[in-house]
Amino acid sequence: MKIGTIDIGTNSMRLLIANYRDGKLINRKKYVNTTRIGQGVDKQGYITDDAIERNIKALVEFSNICKGENCEKIYCMGTSALRDSKNKDVFVKLAKDKAGIDVDIISGEKESNLGFRGVLEGIENAKDILVIDIGGGSTEFIIGNKDGIRFSKSENVGALRMTEKFLHQDPINDNEFERMSNFIYEEIKNTLEYIRNDKVKKLVGIGGTITSLSSMNQELEVYSMEKIHNSKISLSEIELILQNLKKMTLNDKKSLKGLQPKRADIITAGVEILHTIMKNLEIKEITVSEYDNLEGLMCQNIKNMS
């Protein structure tokens, strides 16, 4: 059976189309559109008219792709920005009217669980792992193994949210960067403290910041799911990339190998969130997963059908 799953994230909207056969997802295809539904939500509390229009247009396109691929079902979830916006109902109604899509706005906890479930699909014999998902609006932390999840927390620090809040100069101003860095640490320090005491050693990362970081680290001319999945990035490589990003102008970043130009303005904040996490947990390496909450959503719904 062929299914489509859509994730309306704060920074981008993503679509996964895959066949489900004999308990496995095969022929996975992913599409990404940087739609920024969360632009300004942190400040105003509302999704702007422009952002609504952009996202409905993208949703219609994704719906048409699913129809063209003969998907039997389409499932769609909304995350951080939709959770936080006061006019989410307007968007949900338009999505149904214009694209024929039911948008399920999920809690941070459910988002964490779906991300973890997706990761498990993509790794062999998962012992205890810490999964982090750095999104545009929030970062999810999940600890568990194949038997289930024992800790999950969603924190309101994300690449787009932190950029809007702190980074207003180009190239990045050191004082603004330091204020952002301190804020990130203060927001997540209790969660980090809990994780440190748990003594989990293996770190797996999902989401656009982390897959982009791997792509930059490998200097990929063309994004490749195969080259990204299960790739590793060391803390020292992250620190080197971060030092370079801090010095570069936005235009320089847009032409970096491995980085989508539309992500260039928020990548530094995203990388600093990861840097803060790894440095404080004293974890020297992260494994990147190309299986995430889209695969999680697909597997959950297949299970519910059977």
VOMI-15336 format. One record per residue (C-alpha): residue number from 1; residue in one letter; x, y negated, z negated. Coordinates in nm, 3 decimals, decimal comma. Last residue first. Layout:
# VOMI-15336
ATOM    n  res       c1       c2       c3
ATOM  NUM    A        X        Y        Z
...
END
This chain:
# VOMI-15336
ATOM    n  res       c1       c2       c3
ATOM  306    S   -0,454    0,309   -1,096
ATOM  305    M   -0,543   -0,053   -1,035
ATOM  304    N   -0,397   -0,183   -1,361
ATOM  303    K   -0,066   -0,012   -1,282
ATOM  302    I   -0,056   -0,176   -0,941
ATOM  301    N   -0,128   -0,508   -1,110
ATOM  300    Q    0,161   -0,468   -1,354
ATOM  299    C    0,400   -0,358   -1,082
ATOM  298    M    0,324   -0,661   -0,864
ATOM  297    L    0,346   -0,911   -1,149
ATOM  296    G    0,682   -0,767   -1,256
ATOM  295    E    0,813   -0,779   -0,898
ATOM  294    L    0,722   -1,148   -0,887
ATOM  293    N    0,854   -1,193   -1,245
ATOM  292    D    1,207   -1,094   -1,142
ATOM  291    Y    1,407   -0,852   -0,927
ATOM  290    E    1,698   -1,038   -0,767
ATOM  289    S    1,895   -0,976   -1,085
ATOM  288    V    2,224   -1,148   -1,172
ATOM  287    T    2,460   -0,997   -1,428
ATOM  286    I    2,609   -1,248   -1,673
ATOM  285    E    2,958   -1,249   -1,820
ATOM  284    K    3,154   -1,381   -2,119
ATOM  283    I    2,888   -1,377   -2,390
ATOM  282    E    2,991   -1,587   -2,691
ATOM  281    L    2,624   -1,649   -2,774
ATOM  280    N    2,694   -2,021   -2,798
ATOM  279    K    2,897   -2,032   -2,476
ATOM  278    M    2,649   -1,815   -2,288
ATOM  277    I    2,339   -2,019   -2,379
ATOM  276    T    2,501   -2,362   -2,334
ATOM  275    H    2,645   -2,259   -1,996
ATOM  274    L    2,304   -2,132   -1,880
ATOM  273    I    2,138   -2,463   -1,969
ATOM  272    E    2,434   -2,648   -1,812
ATOM  271    V    2,382   -2,458   -1,486
ATOM  270    G    2,019   -2,569   -1,470
ATOM  269    A    2,107   -2,932   -1,542
ATOM  268    T    2,369   -2,927   -1,266
ATOM  267    I    2,133   -2,757   -1,018
ATOM  266    I    1,858   -3,022   -1,036
ATOM  265    D    1,952   -3,261   -0,753
ATOM  264    A    2,097   -2,990   -0,526
ATOM  263    R    1,787   -2,768   -0,527
ATOM  262    K    1,648   -2,907   -0,201
ATOM  261    P    1,992   -2,869   -0,037
ATOM  260    Q    1,982   -2,490   -0,097
ATOM  259    L    2,318   -2,398   -0,250
ATOM  258    G    2,543   -2,121   -0,114
ATOM  257    K    2,803   -2,344    0,045
ATOM  256    L    2,777   -2,698   -0,090
ATOM  255    S    2,642   -2,952    0,162
ATOM  254    K    2,365   -3,085   -0,060
ATOM  253    K    2,608   -3,108   -0,352
ATOM  252    D    2,824   -3,360   -0,167
ATOM  251    N    2,515   -3,570   -0,091
ATOM  250    L    2,415   -3,567   -0,459
ATOM  249    T    2,757   -3,703   -0,550
ATOM  248    M    3,009   -3,465   -0,704
ATOM  247    K    3,196   -3,506   -1,031
ATOM  246    K    2,953   -3,317   -1,257
ATOM  245    L    2,913   -3,041   -0,998
ATOM  244    N    3,287   -2,972   -0,997
ATOM  243    Q    3,310   -2,934   -1,374
ATOM  242    L    3,000   -2,711   -1,368
ATOM  241    I    3,147   -2,481   -1,101
ATOM  240    L    3,461   -2,434   -1,313
ATOM  239    E    3,260   -2,371   -1,630
ATOM  238    I    3,043   -2,113   -1,452
ATOM  237    E    3,351   -1,932   -1,322
ATOM  236    S    3,494   -1,928   -1,677
ATOM  235    L    3,166   -1,786   -1,813
ATOM  234    S    3,186   -1,501   -1,563
ATOM  233    I    2,936   -1,436   -1,286
ATOM  232    K    2,829   -1,086   -1,182
ATOM  231    S    2,637   -0,959   -0,880
ATOM  230    N    2,362   -0,705   -0,952
ATOM  229    H    2,137   -0,849   -0,679
ATOM  228    I    2,299   -1,149   -0,509
ATOM  227    K    2,470   -0,965   -0,223
ATOM  226    E    2,161   -0,758   -0,144
ATOM  225    M    1,921   -1,055   -0,168
ATOM  224    S    2,137   -1,242    0,086
ATOM  223    Y    2,138   -1,620    0,122
ATOM  222    V    2,329   -1,730    0,432
ATOM  221    E    2,665   -1,910    0,422
ATOM  220    L    2,739   -1,743    0,088
ATOM  219    E    3,013   -1,914   -0,114
ATOM  218    Q    3,023   -1,618   -0,358
ATOM  217    N    3,008   -1,855   -0,657
ATOM  216    M    2,757   -2,070   -0,474
ATOM  215    S    2,527   -1,768   -0,414
ATOM  214    S    2,571   -1,657   -0,774
ATOM  213    L    2,480   -2,005   -0,897
ATOM  212    S    2,180   -2,013   -0,665
ATOM  211    T    2,057   -1,680   -0,813
ATOM  210    I    2,099   -1,827   -1,162
ATOM  209    T    1,924   -2,158   -1,101
ATOM  208    G    1,647   -1,995   -0,895
ATOM  207    G    1,533   -1,738   -1,149
ATOM  206    I    1,679   -1,428   -1,311
ATOM  205    G    1,973   -1,359   -1,543
ATOM  204    V    2,086   -1,040   -1,716
ATOM  203    L    2,299   -1,042   -2,032
ATOM  202    K    2,435   -0,724   -2,187
ATOM  201    K    2,566   -0,753   -2,544
ATOM  200    V    2,267   -0,755   -2,781
ATOM  199    K    2,395   -0,841   -3,131
ATOM  198    D    2,046   -0,911   -3,271
ATOM  197    N    2,197   -1,172   -3,503
ATOM  196    R    2,318   -1,369   -3,203
ATOM  195    I    1,968   -1,349   -3,049
ATOM  194    Y    1,809   -1,505   -3,359
ATOM  193    E    2,066   -1,785   -3,370
ATOM  192    L    2,016   -1,850   -2,999
ATOM  191    T    1,639   -1,884   -3,057
ATOM  190    N    1,701   -2,127   -3,341
ATOM  189    K    1,949   -2,324   -3,126
ATOM  188    I    1,713   -2,364   -2,828
ATOM  187    E    1,590   -2,724   -2,856
ATOM  186    E    1,901   -2,856   -3,034
ATOM  185    Y    2,130   -2,701   -2,771
ATOM  184    I    1,933   -2,845   -2,480
ATOM  183    F    1,925   -3,189   -2,646
ATOM  182    N    2,302   -3,185   -2,702
ATOM  181    S    2,363   -3,101   -2,334
ATOM  180    M    2,121   -3,370   -2,219
ATOM  179    R    2,290   -3,632   -2,433
ATOM  178    E    2,628   -3,517   -2,303
ATOM  177    F    2,512   -3,541   -1,942
ATOM  176    E    2,375   -3,890   -1,997
ATOM  175    N    2,703   -3,996   -2,154
ATOM  174    D    2,908   -3,844   -1,870
ATOM  173    N    2,707   -4,015   -1,594
ATOM  172    I    2,625   -3,783   -1,306
ATOM  171    P    2,728   -3,901   -0,960
ATOM  170    D    2,472   -4,041   -0,909
ATOM  169    Q    2,279   -4,168   -1,210
ATOM  168    H    1,945   -4,078   -1,370
ATOM  167    L    2,019   -3,749   -1,546
ATOM  166    F    1,827   -3,732   -1,874
ATOM  165    K    1,453   -3,660   -1,870
ATOM  164    E    1,404   -3,596   -1,500
ATOM  163    T    1,708   -3,367   -1,486
ATOM  162    M    1,603   -3,184   -1,804
ATOM  161    R    1,250   -3,112   -1,674
ATOM  160    L    1,377   -3,006   -1,330
ATOM  159    A    1,632   -2,756   -1,465
ATOM  158    G    1,419   -2,625   -1,751
ATOM  157    V    1,405   -2,667   -2,129
ATOM  156    N    1,065   -2,607   -2,284
ATOM  155    E    1,156   -2,279   -2,454
ATOM  154    S    0,974   -1,949   -2,398
ATOM  153    K    1,049   -1,673   -2,648
ATOM  152    S    1,049   -1,294   -2,635
ATOM  151    F    1,173   -1,032   -2,875
ATOM  150    R    1,123   -0,655   -2,907
ATOM  149    I    1,027   -0,572   -2,551
ATOM  148    G    0,962   -0,218   -2,433
ATOM  147    D    1,088    0,139   -2,412
ATOM  146    K    1,299    0,062   -2,102
ATOM  145    N    1,497   -0,192   -2,303
ATOM  144    G    1,434   -0,516   -2,490
ATOM  143    I    1,531   -0,876   -2,544
ATOM  142    I    1,359   -1,164   -2,361
ATOM  141    F    1,449   -1,534   -2,339
ATOM  140    E    1,247   -1,759   -2,107
ATOM  139    T    1,360   -2,105   -1,999
ATOM  138    S    1,110   -2,375   -1,912
ATOM  137    G    1,016   -2,640   -1,659
ATOM  136    G    1,221   -2,573   -1,346
ATOM  135    G    1,302   -2,215   -1,439
ATOM  134    I    1,590   -2,051   -1,623
ATOM  133    D    1,497   -1,686   -1,678
ATOM  132    I    1,707   -1,511   -1,937
ATOM  131    V    1,710   -1,136   -1,992
ATOM  130    L    1,887   -0,989   -2,295
ATOM  129    I    1,946   -0,619   -2,249
ATOM  128    D    1,935   -0,303   -2,459
ATOM  127    K    1,984    0,007   -2,242
ATOM  126    A    1,847   -0,002   -1,891
ATOM  125    N    1,899    0,328   -1,709
ATOM  124    E    1,920    0,188   -1,354
ATOM  123    I    1,833   -0,169   -1,275
ATOM  122    G    1,586   -0,333   -1,035
ATOM  121    E    1,250   -0,226   -1,172
ATOM  120    L    1,369   -0,313   -1,524
ATOM  119    V    1,427   -0,672   -1,408
ATOM  118    G    1,065   -0,699   -1,291
ATOM  117    R    0,933   -0,587   -1,629
ATOM  116    F    1,149   -0,842   -1,802
ATOM  115    G    1,020   -1,122   -1,581
ATOM  114    L    0,661   -1,006   -1,635
ATOM  113    N    0,709   -1,005   -2,012
ATOM  112    S    0,865   -1,351   -2,014
ATOM  111    E    0,579   -1,494   -1,804
ATOM  110    K    0,331   -1,330   -2,044
ATOM  109    E    0,500   -1,501   -2,336
ATOM  108    G    0,510   -1,838   -2,163
ATOM  107    S    0,136   -1,808   -2,105
ATOM  106    I   -0,014   -1,746   -1,761
ATOM  105    I   -0,215   -1,965   -1,528
ATOM  104    D   -0,393   -1,718   -1,297
ATOM  103    V   -0,444   -1,874   -0,955
ATOM  102    D   -0,718   -1,711   -0,746
ATOM  101    I   -0,637   -1,767   -0,379
ATOM  100    G   -0,885   -1,841   -0,099
ATOM   99    A   -0,643   -2,101    0,035
ATOM   98    K   -0,863   -2,412    0,054
ATOM   97    D   -1,144   -2,343   -0,192
ATOM   96    K   -0,959   -2,114   -0,434
ATOM   95    A   -0,641   -2,324   -0,443
ATOM   94    L   -0,856   -2,638   -0,466
ATOM   93    K   -1,030   -2,503   -0,777
ATOM   92    V   -0,701   -2,407   -0,944
ATOM   91    F   -0,552   -2,749   -0,867
ATOM   90    V   -0,841   -2,943   -1,017
ATOM   89    D   -0,839   -2,713   -1,320
ATOM   88    K   -0,468   -2,793   -1,381
ATOM   87    N   -0,553   -3,159   -1,445
ATOM   86    K   -0,406   -3,189   -1,797
ATOM   85    S   -0,074   -3,033   -1,699
ATOM   84    D    0,137   -2,823   -1,937
ATOM   83    R    0,042   -2,472   -1,829
ATOM   82    L    0,056   -2,579   -1,463
ATOM   81    A    0,409   -2,711   -1,513
ATOM   80    S    0,526   -2,396   -1,698
ATOM   79    T    0,376   -2,109   -1,495
ATOM   78    G    0,108   -2,042   -1,233
ATOM   77    M    0,040   -1,687   -1,117
ATOM   76    C   -0,089   -1,545   -0,789
ATOM   75    Y   -0,194   -1,195   -0,686
ATOM   74    I   -0,264   -1,105   -0,323
ATOM   73    K   -0,412   -0,766   -0,229
ATOM   72    E   -0,430   -0,546    0,080
ATOM   71    C   -0,147   -0,731    0,253
ATOM   70    N   -0,183   -0,713    0,630
ATOM   69    E    0,147   -0,892    0,703
ATOM   68    G   -0,036   -1,167    0,893
ATOM   67    K   -0,280   -1,197    0,603
ATOM   66    C    0,008   -1,233    0,358
ATOM   65    I    0,174   -1,494    0,581
ATOM   64    N   -0,158   -1,682    0,599
ATOM   63    S   -0,185   -1,689    0,219
ATOM   62    F    0,172   -1,818    0,198
ATOM   61    E    0,091   -2,102    0,440
ATOM   60    V   -0,231   -2,187    0,248
ATOM   59    L   -0,029   -2,190   -0,075
ATOM   58    A    0,230   -2,423    0,079
ATOM   57    K   -0,043   -2,671    0,181
ATOM   56    I   -0,200   -2,644   -0,166
ATOM   55    N    0,141   -2,714   -0,317
ATOM   54    R    0,218   -3,022   -0,112
ATOM   53    E   -0,132   -3,169   -0,170
ATOM   52    I   -0,119   -3,111   -0,545
ATOM   51    A    0,231   -3,263   -0,561
ATOM   50    D    0,115   -3,571   -0,374
ATOM   49    D   -0,190   -3,611   -0,598
ATOM   48    T    0,039   -3,602   -0,903
ATOM   47    I    0,022   -3,317   -1,156
ATOM   46    Y   -0,064   -3,478   -1,487
ATOM   45    G    0,100   -3,500   -1,831
ATOM   44    Q    0,264   -3,829   -1,737
ATOM   43    K    0,625   -3,777   -1,848
ATOM   42    D    0,668   -3,398   -1,844
ATOM   41    V    0,438   -3,367   -1,541
ATOM   40    G    0,655   -3,609   -1,338
ATOM   39    Q    0,742   -3,357   -1,068
ATOM   38    G    0,612   -3,022   -1,193
ATOM   37    I    0,448   -2,913   -0,866
ATOM   36    R    0,791   -2,940   -0,709
ATOM   35    T    0,716   -2,770   -0,374
ATOM   34    T    1,052   -2,613   -0,293
ATOM   33    N    0,922   -2,329   -0,069
ATOM   32    V    1,059   -1,978   -0,109
ATOM   31    Y    0,981   -1,656    0,081
ATOM   30    K    1,076   -1,307   -0,030
ATOM   29    K    1,059   -0,976    0,152
ATOM   28    R    1,077   -0,636   -0,021
ATOM   27    N    1,068   -0,334    0,212
ATOM   26    I    1,021   -0,096   -0,084
ATOM   25    L    0,876   -0,117   -0,435
ATOM   24    K    0,883    0,225   -0,602
ATOM   23    G    0,630    0,452   -0,778
ATOM   22    D    0,588    0,682   -0,480
ATOM   21    R    0,521    0,392   -0,242
ATOM   20    Y    0,443    0,028   -0,306
ATOM   19    N    0,512   -0,187   -0,004
ATOM   18    A    0,641   -0,538   -0,061
ATOM   17    I    0,562   -0,906   -0,006
ATOM   16    L    0,706   -1,154   -0,253
ATOM   15    L    0,612   -1,522   -0,238
ATOM   14    R    0,772   -1,815   -0,415
ATOM   13    M    0,663   -2,168   -0,502
ATOM   12    S    0,934   -2,398   -0,628
ATOM   11    N    1,027   -2,648   -0,897
ATOM   10    T    0,765   -2,603   -1,170
ATOM    9    G    0,679   -2,252   -1,055
ATOM    8    I    0,382   -2,128   -0,856
ATOM    7    D    0,463   -1,756   -0,836
ATOM    6    I    0,296   -1,558   -0,558
ATOM    5    T    0,256   -1,181   -0,524
ATOM    4    G    0,170   -1,003   -0,199
ATOM    3    I    0,082   -0,634   -0,175
ATOM    2    K    0,117   -0,352    0,079
ATOM    1    M    0,000    0,000    0,000
END
